[in-house]
Amino acid sequence: MSIWSDASDLLPGLKPGAFRGIPFFIPDISHSVGRRIVLTWFPGKDAPAADDLGRSDGRITVRGLVLGDDYVARALALQGAFQQAGPGTLLHPWLGEMRVVVPEDGAQISFRSTELRMVSVDVTFMPVPRGVAFAGSSLSALLSSASGLLSAATTFSASALSGLAVAVGTWSSAMTTALGMGTVVSSLVAASSAAASLELLIEASQATLSTATTAGAGATSAAAVAAALTALATPVADTAIGTPTAAIGIGGSASAPVAALTARAGTTLLLQMADAMRATAALGAPAAGVRLTAQLATLAEAARVAAEIDHESRQEAQSWHDALDAALDTAADDVAAMAESLPAEVAPLWGAVAELRGALARDLNEIIGRLPAVRQVTPAGTVSAWIIATAFAGDDPAAIVPMLDDIVARNRLRQPGAVPPEPLEILL
């Protein structure tokens, strides 16, 4: 038995601290305080004018240590805590809890060959006063929420399948449903315009799912099936977002150019997949859980791809929001329906769906506020599209032709020279 009960007994002077609940030792910590003074120099005057802008809480500088056999894992946990968005709680050894955030390049984690089982951490924190809303990127929040739903869906499926004394027939039914989800994806991809670019990727994901479903019931098999289910739609999302294509293809040949999948087409395809998955029959709670996992993972990927759409107008952005929110609302009803049979597993999943809906609304509402609106106009009589374009862009001659082209394309005018007195959509 060791004569030291704690690392602080080995190195006197260490004080315990923590950030976002992750403990480490703090031998040295300091913070700067004062007033925010701005000096302004004026021509012809030697003495500057001083403006007091209020109290400055300054920055908190910490020199920390991570000690123990698990020092690498704890250092990685601290790294994740430092990179997490938003303010967190720092446990100051002398001053107690403080609400802080780590600025860019504010933390340094050092490993040394002469200091095994120990990691040194130098980090600078910026205090965030209580009650102050920390404005983060709505896009990063949306992507984080989509990733959170993917993780929650994986955990839900693995728990639902491994937490049961699954009979052979029940497990077989769930695996049949899982393979059915793969069939839905492959059939819709084959009918899409990007089938050539997705063929090999979908085949690989199908092979992974097929291998996972051949194993017998158990925790390991359940985790493999859950991971394969949530990855089914990932190739579609990555292709729509624009993951770079390898310069050299399979077999050492040059990669052939293939039809690209736009963000709009990718989001539409993913929403179609989610609808088709929901319409697939599932017998029993485990099979329904498998179907729900694939459906939610596909919707999470759809939200991720939708963030890449370059919206033309407020109406278009609103229509995408309505489509995605309606799909997530339907999925939330499906999650609630599973609560009776799997209450413990459903709770985190429900929260992840609600969080993604909120993040989607915040991100698109921010975008909508910056977009132009589409106005509906009805000409008084039969006129030329050129006259209509001139009426709305006449102050800027360079904008007349682009306005004309947009009016013709947006309204699918067969005879731009004779537009009838019917409602037209004009992007202003």
Stockholm file with secondary structure:
# STOCKHOLM 1.0

chainA/1-428         MSIWSDASDLLPGLKPGAFRGIPFFIPDISHSVGRRIVLTWFPGKDAPAADDLGRSDGRITVRGLVLGDDYVARALALQGAFQQAGPGTLLHPWLGEMRVVVPEDGAQISFRSTELRMVSVDVTFMPVPRGVAFAGSSLSALLSSASGLLSAATTFSASALSGLAVAVGTWSSAMTTALGMGTVVSSLVAASSAAASLELLIEASQATLSTATTAGAGATSAAAVAAALTALATPVADTAIGTPTAAIGIGGSASAPVAALTARAGTTLLLQMADAMRATAALGAPAAGVRLTAQLATLAEAARVAAEIDHESRQEAQSWHDALDAALDTAADDVAAMAESLPAEVAPLWGAVAELRGALARDLNEIIGRLPAVRQVTPAGTVSAWIIATAFAGDDPAAIVPMLDDIVARNRLRQPGAVPPEPLEILL
#=GR chainA/1-428 SS CCSCSSHHHHSTTCCEEEETTEEEEEEEEEECCEEEEEEECCTTCSSCEEEEEEEECCCEEEEEEEESTTHHHHHHHHHHHHHSSSCEEEEETTTEEEEEECCTTCEEEECCTTSTTEEEEEEEEEECCTTCCCCCCHHHHHHHHHHHHHHHHHHHHHHHHHSSCCCHHHHHHHHHHHHHHHHHHHHHHHTSTTHHHHHHHHHHHHHHHHHHHHSCSSHHHHHHHHHHHHTTTHHHHHHHHTCCCCSBCGGGCBCCCCCCCCHHHHHHHHHHHHHHHHHSCCCSHHHHHHHHHHHHHHHHHHHHHHTTCCCSSHHHHHHHHHHHHHHHHHHHHHHHHTTTTCHHHHHHHHHHHHHHHHHHHHHHHHHHTTSCCEEEECCSSSBCHHHHHHHHHTTCGGGHHHHHHHHHHHHTCSCTTSBCSSCEEEEC
#=GC SS_cons         CCSCSSHHHHSTTCCEEEETTEEEEEEEEEECCEEEEEEECCTTCSSCEEEEEEEECCCEEEEEEEESTTHHHHHHHHHHHHHSSSCEEEEETTTEEEEEECCTTCEEEECCTTSTTEEEEEEEEEECCTTCCCCCCHHHHHHHHHHHHHHHHHHHHHHHHHSSCCCHHHHHHHHHHHHHHHHHHHHHHHTSTTHHHHHHHHHHHHHHHHHHHHSCSSHHHHHHHHHHHHTTTHHHHHHHHTCCCCSBCGGGCBCCCCCCCCHHHHHHHHHHHHHHHHHSCCCSHHHHHHHHHHHHHHHHHHHHHHTTCCCSSHHHHHHHHHHHHHHHHHHHHHHHHTTTTCHHHHHHHHHHHHHHHHHHHHHHHHHHTTSCCEEEECCSSSBCHHHHHHHHHTTCGGGHHHHHHHHHHHHTCSCTTSBCSSCEEEEC
//
